[in-house]
Amino acid sequence: MTIDLTGGIDPERENVFADRPDDPEMRDSVSMWIFDDRGAVALPRFGIEAVAAQWHHRDHQLNLTLADGRAYRLREPGKAHSPLDEHGRPSVLGAGPLEFRCVTPFRTWTATFRGAAVETSTAALTRAEVDGPRADLEFEIETTMAVPPWIQGSLLPEAKALLDGSVEGDLMGGPRYEQLFRATGVVRVRGEEHAFTGSGLRIRRQGVRQLSEFWGHAWQSAVFPSGKAFGYIAYPPRADGRPTFNEGYLFTGDGELIPARVVEAPWLARVVPTGEDVSLVLESERLGRVRITGETLLATHDLTDRGNFPALQQTAVRYTWDGEQTYGMLERSSMRDKVEGLPARAAQ
């Protein structure tokens, strides 16, 4: 068998909007998570949200963490880049210092950053301390897709039903897919140069996203050296007992994604800087129950008080599946009253 890296998706879906959409709430979004294969450098989410209402100044986010505990963080708007590449194709999404470029649809994407970010640490972020000096930061990364894309709601009928005209659909933000990849690149900060090979996850979304009713989630994904991979997104149980979105996949290294759902997820329940057990269990008709162990490292946390918005962790994880090890992603959030150990400034 062979791997269809398009997953049957029209390659035109990889293009960005060439012009500002008419709907002011429509957004164009690219984000990535990247981890080197030594556990020394991680980019636990960086991305651009280009919303039509602020089309020429786009919000962008950057997280960079290093093995010594340093963390670099950026949350601010940036001037839009031209969407057209040298061939006139709308393949570029840029904001200020950050740019994503689709070189070949569902094959190769690049990401570059040349600017500055706030220098802090994982320990400081667990205390909700987000300020610090700004440090010059650069990276150049090339990614090569390795696993078929996962379109949310495409694998399990019950998951698709929950996305159609529902709160979960509003949270997902319209047509969305994600795809695991291999990566090579270099990060430069504070006079240091960190060249690496590794892996990561790319997310592509175009649509209207509403987060006002967001009550938390768990999201994990990774690709292993052999080509095996997994991923899922799930929302916590509701107080009224109604079903919530829960869909994922297992991948054996060839063929298609195997539909699965998570039956044991590491919901965010307490604030732990690193070293927390975040193992999971996925269940599928074909493979039965599969347990993948995980431990957090190179973590970032967003615990500042934002009203009723959940506390958030975005982190690298060392995963092990049947003795094989890799580094992958975890993003999870919970309502603030369900998280132990929130610092005082985060709980106010």
C-alpha positions as a Markdown table, in Angstrom:
| # | Residue | x | y | z |
|---|---|---|---|---|
| 1 | Met | 0.0 | 0.0 | 0.0 |
| 2 | Thr | 1.0 | 3.6 | -0.3 |
| 3 | Ile | 0.2 | 6.8 | 1.6 |
| 4 | Asp | -2.1 | 9.3 | 0.0 |
| 5 | Leu | -0.8 | 12.5 | 1.6 |
| 6 | Thr | -3.7 | 14.5 | 0.2 |
| 7 | Gly | -6.3 | 12.4 | 2.0 |
| 8 | Gly | -8.5 | 13.0 | -1.1 |
| 9 | Ile | -8.6 | 16.8 | -0.3 |
| 10 | Asp | -8.5 | 19.2 | -3.3 |
| 11 | Pro | -4.9 | 20.7 | -3.3 |
| 12 | Glu | -6.6 | 24.1 | -3.8 |
| 13 | Arg | -7.7 | 23.9 | -0.1 |
| 14 | Glu | -4.0 | 24.5 | 0.8 |
| 15 | Asn | -4.2 | 28.0 | -0.8 |
| 16 | Val | -4.7 | 31.0 | 1.5 |
| 17 | Phe | -7.4 | 33.7 | 0.8 |
| 18 | Ala | -6.0 | 35.9 | -1.9 |
| 19 | Asp | -8.3 | 38.8 | -0.9 |
| 20 | Arg | -10.1 | 39.9 | 2.3 |
| 21 | Pro | -13.3 | 37.9 | 2.8 |
| 22 | Asp | -16.6 | 39.7 | 2.9 |
| 23 | Asp | -17.6 | 38.2 | 6.2 |
| 24 | Pro | -15.8 | 40.2 | 8.9 |
| 25 | Glu | -15.6 | 37.1 | 11.2 |
| 26 | Met | -14.1 | 34.8 | 8.5 |
| 27 | Arg | -10.6 | 33.8 | 9.3 |
| 28 | Asp | -7.6 | 32.2 | 7.5 |
| 29 | Ser | -5.3 | 30.2 | 9.8 |
| 30 | Val | -2.1 | 28.2 | 9.8 |
| 31 | Ser | -0.4 | 26.9 | 12.9 |
| 32 | Met | 2.3 | 24.4 | 13.6 |
| 33 | Trp | 3.9 | 22.4 | 16.5 |
| 34 | Ile | 7.5 | 21.3 | 16.1 |
| 35 | Phe | 9.8 | 19.1 | 18.3 |
| 36 | Asp | 13.3 | 18.1 | 17.7 |
| 37 | Asp | 14.2 | 14.4 | 18.0 |
| 38 | Arg | 16.5 | 14.9 | 21.0 |
| 39 | Gly | 14.1 | 16.7 | 23.3 |
| 40 | Ala | 16.2 | 19.8 | 23.3 |
| 41 | Val | 14.1 | 22.4 | 21.3 |
| 42 | Ala | 10.3 | 22.7 | 21.0 |
| 43 | Leu | 7.9 | 25.1 | 19.3 |
| 44 | Pro | 4.7 | 24.1 | 21.1 |
| 45 | Arg | 2.4 | 26.0 | 18.8 |
| 46 | Phe | 3.1 | 29.0 | 16.7 |
| 47 | Gly | 0.5 | 30.4 | 14.3 |
| 48 | Ile | -1.4 | 33.2 | 12.5 |
| 49 | Glu | -5.1 | 34.0 | 12.8 |
| 50 | Ala | -6.0 | 36.3 | 9.9 |
| 51 | Val | -9.5 | 37.6 | 10.7 |
| 52 | Ala | -11.3 | 39.7 | 8.0 |
| 53 | Ala | -12.2 | 42.4 | 10.4 |
| 54 | Gln | -8.5 | 43.1 | 11.1 |
| 55 | Trp | -7.2 | 41.8 | 7.7 |
| 56 | His | -4.1 | 44.0 | 7.5 |
| 57 | His | -2.9 | 43.4 | 11.0 |
| 58 | Arg | -3.1 | 39.7 | 12.0 |
| 59 | Asp | -2.8 | 38.2 | 15.4 |
| 60 | His | 0.1 | 35.8 | 15.7 |
| 61 | Gln | 1.3 | 33.5 | 18.5 |
| 62 | Leu | 4.7 | 32.0 | 19.2 |
| 63 | Asn | 5.9 | 29.6 | 21.9 |
| 64 | Leu | 9.5 | 28.4 | 22.0 |
| 65 | Thr | 11.0 | 26.3 | 24.8 |
| 66 | Leu | 14.5 | 24.9 | 25.4 |
| 67 | Ala | 15.7 | 22.0 | 27.5 |
| 68 | Asp | 17.2 | 24.3 | 30.2 |
| 69 | Gly | 13.7 | 25.7 | 31.0 |
| 70 | Arg | 13.8 | 28.9 | 29.1 |
| 71 | Ala | 10.7 | 29.9 | 27.2 |
| 72 | Tyr | 10.1 | 32.5 | 24.6 |
| 73 | Arg | 6.6 | 33.9 | 24.0 |
| 74 | Leu | 4.9 | 36.3 | 21.7 |
| 75 | Arg | 1.2 | 37.4 | 21.4 |
| 76 | Glu | 0.6 | 40.5 | 19.3 |
| 77 | Pro | -0.7 | 41.7 | 15.9 |
| 78 | Gly | 1.6 | 42.0 | 12.9 |
| 79 | Lys | 1.4 | 43.6 | 9.5 |
| 80 | Ala | 0.0 | 41.3 | 6.8 |
| 81 | His | 2.3 | 39.9 | 4.1 |
| 82 | Ser | 1.4 | 39.6 | 0.4 |
| 83 | Pro | -0.4 | 36.2 | -0.1 |
| 84 | Leu | 1.2 | 35.6 | -3.5 |
| 85 | Asp | 4.3 | 33.6 | -4.1 |
| 86 | Glu | 6.7 | 34.0 | -7.0 |
| 87 | His | 4.4 | 32.1 | -9.3 |
| 88 | Gly | 1.4 | 34.3 | -8.4 |
| 89 | Arg | -0.2 | 31.5 | -6.3 |
| 90 | Pro | -1.9 | 32.5 | -3.0 |
| 91 | Ser | 0.3 | 30.3 | -0.9 |
| 92 | Val | 1.8 | 32.7 | 1.8 |
| 93 | Leu | 0.3 | 33.6 | 5.1 |
| 94 | Gly | 2.3 | 36.1 | 7.0 |
| 95 | Ala | 2.0 | 38.5 | 10.0 |
| 96 | Gly | 4.9 | 40.7 | 11.1 |
| 97 | Pro | 7.9 | 38.5 | 11.8 |
| 98 | Leu | 6.2 | 35.2 | 11.1 |
| 99 | Glu | 5.5 | 33.6 | 7.7 |
| 100 | Phe | 4.1 | 30.3 | 6.5 |
| 101 | Arg | 4.6 | 29.2 | 2.9 |
| 102 | Cys | 3.0 | 26.3 | 1.0 |
| 103 | Val | 5.7 | 25.1 | -1.4 |
| 104 | Thr | 3.9 | 22.0 | -2.6 |
| 105 | Pro | 0.3 | 21.3 | -1.4 |
| 106 | Phe | 0.2 | 18.4 | 1.1 |
| 107 | Arg | 4.0 | 17.8 | 0.6 |
| 108 | Thr | 6.2 | 20.7 | 1.7 |
| 109 | Trp | 5.5 | 23.8 | 3.9 |
| 110 | Thr | 8.1 | 26.2 | 5.3 |
| 111 | Ala | 7.9 | 28.5 | 8.4 |
| 112 | Thr | 10.2 | 31.5 | 9.1 |
| 113 | Phe | 10.5 | 34.0 | 12.0 |
| 114 | Arg | 12.7 | 37.0 | 12.3 |
| 115 | Gly | 11.9 | 39.3 | 15.2 |
| 116 | Ala | 11.9 | 39.3 | 19.0 |
| 117 | Ala | 9.9 | 37.5 | 21.7 |
| 118 | Val | 9.5 | 37.9 | 25.5 |
| 119 | Glu | 12.0 | 35.7 | 27.4 |
| 120 | Thr | 10.6 | 33.9 | 30.3 |
| 121 | Ser | 10.6 | 30.3 | 31.6 |
| 122 | Thr | 8.4 | 27.3 | 32.1 |
| 123 | Ala | 8.6 | 27.9 | 35.9 |
| 124 | Ala | 7.5 | 31.5 | 35.5 |
| 125 | Leu | 4.6 | 30.6 | 33.3 |
| 126 | Thr | 3.3 | 28.2 | 35.9 |
| 127 | Arg | 3.1 | 31.3 | 38.2 |
| 128 | Ala | 1.2 | 33.2 | 35.5 |
| 129 | Glu | 4.3 | 35.5 | 35.1 |
| 130 | Val | 4.3 | 36.4 | 31.4 |
| 131 | Asp | 6.5 | 39.5 | 31.3 |
| 132 | Gly | 10.2 | 39.7 | 30.7 |
| 133 | Pro | 12.9 | 41.2 | 28.5 |
| 134 | Arg | 12.6 | 40.8 | 24.7 |
| 135 | Ala | 15.2 | 38.7 | 22.9 |
| 136 | Asp | 16.0 | 38.5 | 19.2 |
| 137 | Leu | 14.8 | 35.3 | 17.7 |
| 138 | Glu | 15.0 | 33.7 | 14.3 |
| 139 | Phe | 14.1 | 30.3 | 12.8 |
| 140 | Glu | 13.9 | 28.7 | 9.4 |
| 141 | Ile | 12.0 | 25.4 | 9.2 |
| 142 | Glu | 11.1 | 23.1 | 6.3 |
| 143 | Thr | 8.4 | 20.4 | 6.9 |
| 144 | Thr | 7.7 | 17.3 | 4.8 |
| 145 | Met | 4.3 | 15.7 | 5.3 |
| 146 | Ala | 4.4 | 12.1 | 6.6 |
| 147 | Val | 0.8 | 11.0 | 7.4 |
| 148 | Pro | -2.5 | 11.5 | 5.6 |
| 149 | Pro | -4.4 | 14.6 | 6.8 |
| 150 | Trp | -7.1 | 14.2 | 9.4 |
| 151 | Ile | -10.3 | 16.1 | 8.6 |
| 152 | Gln | -12.2 | 16.5 | 11.9 |
| 153 | Gly | -15.6 | 14.8 | 11.7 |
| 154 | Ser | -14.5 | 12.6 | 8.8 |
| 155 | Leu | -13.8 | 9.3 | 10.6 |
| 156 | Leu | -16.7 | 8.7 | 13.0 |
| 157 | Pro | -20.4 | 9.3 | 12.2 |
| 158 | Glu | -21.1 | 10.4 | 15.7 |
| 159 | Ala | -18.3 | 12.9 | 15.6 |
| 160 | Lys | -19.5 | 14.4 | 12.4 |
| 161 | Ala | -23.0 | 14.8 | 13.8 |
| 162 | Leu | -21.6 | 16.8 | 16.7 |
| 163 | Leu | -19.9 | 19.2 | 14.4 |
| 164 | Asp | -22.9 | 20.1 | 12.3 |
| 165 | Gly | -24.7 | 23.2 | 13.7 |
| 166 | Ser | -23.4 | 22.7 | 17.2 |
| 167 | Val | -21.2 | 24.4 | 19.8 |
| 168 | Glu | -18.5 | 21.9 | 19.0 |
| 169 | Gly | -18.7 | 23.0 | 15.3 |
| 170 | Asp | -18.4 | 26.6 | 16.3 |
| 171 | Leu | -15.3 | 25.8 | 18.5 |
| 172 | Met | -13.6 | 23.9 | 15.6 |
| 173 | Gly | -14.1 | 27.0 | 13.4 |
| 174 | Gly | -15.3 | 25.6 | 10.1 |
| 175 | Pro | -13.4 | 23.3 | 7.7 |
| 176 | Arg | -10.3 | 22.2 | 9.5 |
| 177 | Tyr | -7.6 | 19.5 | 9.0 |
| 178 | Glu | -4.3 | 18.7 | 10.6 |
| 179 | Gln | -1.3 | 16.7 | 9.3 |
| 180 | Leu | 1.8 | 15.3 | 10.9 |
| 181 | Phe | 5.2 | 15.9 | 9.3 |
| 182 | Arg | 9.0 | 15.5 | 9.5 |
| 183 | Ala | 11.0 | 18.7 | 10.0 |
| 184 | Thr | 14.5 | 20.1 | 9.6 |
| 185 | Gly | 15.5 | 23.6 | 10.8 |
| 186 | Val | 17.5 | 25.9 | 12.8 |
| 187 | Val | 16.6 | 28.2 | 15.8 |
| 188 | Arg | 18.8 | 31.2 | 16.7 |
| 189 | Val | 18.4 | 33.0 | 20.1 |
| 190 | Arg | 20.7 | 34.8 | 22.5 |
| 191 | Gly | 23.7 | 34.1 | 20.2 |
| 192 | Glu | 23.0 | 30.4 | 20.2 |
| 193 | Glu | 22.2 | 28.3 | 17.2 |
| 194 | His | 20.1 | 25.1 | 17.5 |
| 195 | Ala | 20.0 | 23.0 | 14.3 |
| 196 | Phe | 17.7 | 20.1 | 14.5 |
| 197 | Thr | 15.7 | 17.4 | 12.8 |
| 198 | Gly | 12.4 | 16.3 | 14.2 |
| 199 | Ser | 8.7 | 16.2 | 13.6 |
| 200 | Gly | 5.5 | 18.1 | 14.2 |
| 201 | Leu | 1.9 | 18.9 | 13.3 |
| 202 | Arg | 0.4 | 21.4 | 10.9 |
| 203 | Ile | -3.2 | 22.8 | 11.2 |
| 204 | Arg | -5.1 | 24.4 | 8.4 |
| 205 | Arg | -8.4 | 26.2 | 9.0 |
| 206 | Gln | -10.6 | 28.6 | 7.0 |
| 207 | Gly | -13.9 | 29.6 | 8.6 |
| 208 | Val | -15.7 | 31.4 | 11.4 |
| 209 | Arg | -14.7 | 30.4 | 14.9 |
| 210 | Gln | -16.7 | 31.1 | 18.1 |
| 211 | Leu | -15.0 | 30.4 | 21.5 |
| 212 | Ser | -17.5 | 32.0 | 23.8 |
| 213 | Glu | -18.8 | 28.7 | 25.0 |
| 214 | Phe | -15.4 | 26.9 | 25.2 |
| 215 | Trp | -15.2 | 24.7 | 28.3 |
| 216 | Gly | -12.0 | 22.8 | 27.8 |
| 217 | His | -10.4 | 20.1 | 25.6 |
| 218 | Ala | -7.6 | 17.5 | 25.3 |
| 219 | Trp | -5.6 | 17.2 | 22.0 |
| 220 | Gln | -2.6 | 14.9 | 21.5 |
| 221 | Ser | -0.7 | 13.9 | 18.4 |
| 222 | Ala | 2.7 | 12.4 | 17.3 |
| 223 | Val | 4.4 | 10.5 | 14.5 |
| 224 | Phe | 7.1 | 7.9 | 15.4 |
| 225 | Pro | 10.3 | 7.1 | 13.6 |
| 226 | Ser | 8.8 | 3.9 | 12.1 |
| 227 | Gly | 5.9 | 6.0 | 10.5 |
| 228 | Lys | 3.3 | 5.0 | 13.1 |
| 229 | Ala | 1.2 | 7.9 | 14.3 |
| 230 | Phe | -1.9 | 8.9 | 16.3 |
| 231 | Gly | -4.0 | 11.9 | 17.0 |
| 232 | Tyr | -7.3 | 12.9 | 18.6 |
| 233 | Ile | -9.3 | 15.8 | 19.9 |
| 234 | Ala | -11.9 | 15.5 | 22.7 |
| 235 | Tyr | -14.0 | 17.8 | 24.8 |
| 236 | Pro | -14.7 | 17.0 | 28.4 |
| 237 | Pro | -17.9 | 15.5 | 29.6 |
| 238 | Arg | -20.8 | 17.9 | 30.0 |
| 239 | Ala | -22.6 | 18.5 | 33.3 |
| 240 | Asp | -25.9 | 17.5 | 31.7 |
| 241 | Gly | -24.5 | 14.2 | 30.3 |
| 242 | Arg | -25.0 | 15.0 | 26.7 |
| 243 | Pro | -22.3 | 13.5 | 24.3 |
| 244 | Thr | -19.3 | 15.6 | 23.3 |
| 245 | Phe | -16.9 | 15.6 | 20.4 |
| 246 | Asn | -14.4 | 12.7 | 20.6 |
| 247 | Glu | -12.6 | 11.6 | 17.5 |
| 248 | Gly | -9.1 | 10.4 | 16.6 |
| 249 | Tyr | -7.1 | 8.0 | 14.6 |
| 250 | Leu | -4.3 | 5.5 | 14.7 |
| 251 | Phe | -1.9 | 5.0 | 11.8 |
| 252 | Thr | 0.3 | 2.0 | 11.2 |
| 253 | Gly | 2.7 | 3.7 | 8.8 |
| 254 | Asp | 0.9 | 2.8 | 5.6 |
| 255 | Gly | -2.5 | 3.0 | 4.1 |
| 256 | Glu | -5.3 | 5.1 | 5.6 |
| 257 | Leu | -6.0 | 6.5 | 9.0 |
| 258 | Ile | -7.8 | 4.1 | 11.3 |
| 259 | Pro | -10.8 | 5.7 | 13.0 |
| 260 | Ala | -10.5 | 5.7 | 16.8 |
| 261 | Arg | -11.8 | 7.5 | 19.9 |
| 262 | Val | -10.0 | 8.3 | 23.2 |
| 263 | Val | -11.2 | 6.3 | 26.2 |
| 264 | Glu | -8.6 | 7.5 | 28.6 |
| 265 | Ala | -7.4 | 11.2 | 28.2 |
| 266 | Pro | -5.2 | 13.3 | 30.5 |
| 267 | Trp | -7.6 | 16.2 | 31.2 |
| 268 | Leu | -5.9 | 19.2 | 32.7 |
| 269 | Ala | -6.6 | 19.0 | 36.5 |
| 270 | Arg | -3.5 | 20.6 | 38.1 |
| 271 | Val | -0.6 | 22.8 | 37.3 |
| 272 | Val | 2.6 | 20.9 | 36.9 |
| 273 | Pro | 5.6 | 22.5 | 35.2 |
| 274 | Thr | 7.0 | 19.4 | 33.5 |
| 275 | Gly | 7.4 | 15.6 | 34.1 |
| 276 | Glu | 3.6 | 14.9 | 34.4 |
| 277 | Asp | 2.2 | 11.6 | 33.2 |
| 278 | Val | -0.1 | 12.3 | 30.2 |
| 279 | Ser | -0.6 | 8.8 | 28.9 |
| 280 | Leu | -3.7 | 8.0 | 26.8 |
| 281 | Val | -5.7 | 5.1 | 25.5 |
| 282 | Leu | -7.3 | 5.0 | 22.0 |
| 283 | Glu | -9.8 | 2.5 | 20.9 |
| 284 | Ser | -10.6 | 1.3 | 17.4 |
| 285 | Glu | -12.5 | -1.5 | 15.9 |
| 286 | Arg | -9.4 | -2.7 | 14.0 |
| 287 | Leu | -6.7 | -2.5 | 16.7 |
| 288 | Gly | -8.8 | -2.6 | 19.8 |
| 289 | Arg | -7.4 | -0.6 | 22.7 |
| 290 | Val | -4.0 | 0.9 | 22.3 |
| 291 | Arg | -2.1 | 2.5 | 25.2 |
| 292 | Ile | 0.5 | 5.2 | 24.5 |
| 293 | Thr | 2.5 | 6.5 | 27.5 |
| 294 | Gly | 3.5 | 10.1 | 27.7 |
| 295 | Glu | 5.5 | 12.6 | 29.9 |
| 296 | Thr | 5.4 | 16.4 | 29.5 |
| 297 | Leu | 8.6 | 18.4 | 28.9 |
| 298 | Leu | 9.5 | 21.7 | 27.3 |
| 299 | Ala | 6.1 | 23.1 | 28.4 |
| 300 | Thr | 4.3 | 26.4 | 28.2 |
| 301 | His | 1.3 | 27.5 | 30.2 |
| 302 | Asp | -1.3 | 30.3 | 29.8 |
| 303 | Leu | -2.8 | 30.7 | 33.3 |
| 304 | Thr | -3.5 | 34.4 | 33.4 |
| 305 | Asp | -7.0 | 35.4 | 34.3 |
| 306 | Arg | -9.1 | 35.9 | 31.2 |
| 307 | Gly | -12.5 | 35.8 | 32.8 |
| 308 | Asn | -14.3 | 32.5 | 32.2 |
| 309 | Phe | -11.8 | 31.3 | 29.6 |
| 310 | Pro | -10.1 | 28.0 | 30.5 |
| 311 | Ala | -6.6 | 27.6 | 31.9 |
| 312 | Leu | -4.4 | 26.3 | 29.0 |
| 313 | Gln | -1.2 | 24.2 | 28.6 |
| 314 | Gln | 0.7 | 23.7 | 25.4 |
| 315 | Thr | 3.6 | 21.3 | 25.7 |
| 316 | Ala | 6.0 | 18.9 | 24.1 |
| 317 | Val | 5.5 | 15.3 | 25.3 |
| 318 | Arg | 7.8 | 12.3 | 25.1 |
| 319 | Tyr | 5.6 | 9.4 | 23.9 |
| 320 | Thr | 6.2 | 5.7 | 23.9 |
| 321 | Trp | 4.2 | 3.2 | 21.9 |
| 322 | Asp | 5.1 | -0.5 | 22.0 |
| 323 | Gly | 8.7 | 0.4 | 23.0 |
| 324 | Glu | 9.2 | 3.0 | 20.3 |
| 325 | Gln | 9.7 | 6.6 | 21.4 |
| 326 | Thr | 9.1 | 10.0 | 19.8 |
| 327 | Tyr | 8.3 | 13.6 | 20.7 |
| 328 | Gly | 4.9 | 15.1 | 20.0 |
| 329 | Met | 2.3 | 17.6 | 21.1 |
| 330 | Leu | -0.3 | 18.1 | 23.8 |
| 331 | Glu | -2.7 | 21.0 | 24.2 |
| 332 | Arg | -5.3 | 20.8 | 27.0 |
| 333 | Ser | -7.5 | 23.2 | 28.9 |
| 334 | Ser | -10.0 | 23.1 | 31.7 |
| 335 | Met | -12.3 | 25.6 | 33.4 |
| 336 | Arg | -10.5 | 27.4 | 36.1 |
| 337 | Asp | -12.5 | 25.9 | 39.0 |
| 338 | Lys | -11.4 | 22.4 | 37.9 |
| 339 | Val | -7.7 | 23.1 | 38.0 |
| 340 | Glu | -5.7 | 22.7 | 41.2 |
| 341 | Gly | -2.6 | 24.8 | 41.9 |
| 342 | Leu | -3.5 | 27.9 | 39.9 |
| 343 | Pro | -1.3 | 30.8 | 41.1 |
| 344 | Ala | -3.0 | 33.6 | 43.0 |
| 345 | Arg | -2.6 | 36.1 | 40.1 |
| 346 | Ala | -4.2 | 33.5 | 37.8 |
| 347 | Ala | -7.2 | 32.9 | 40.1 |
| 348 | Gln | -8.2 | 36.5 | 40.6 |
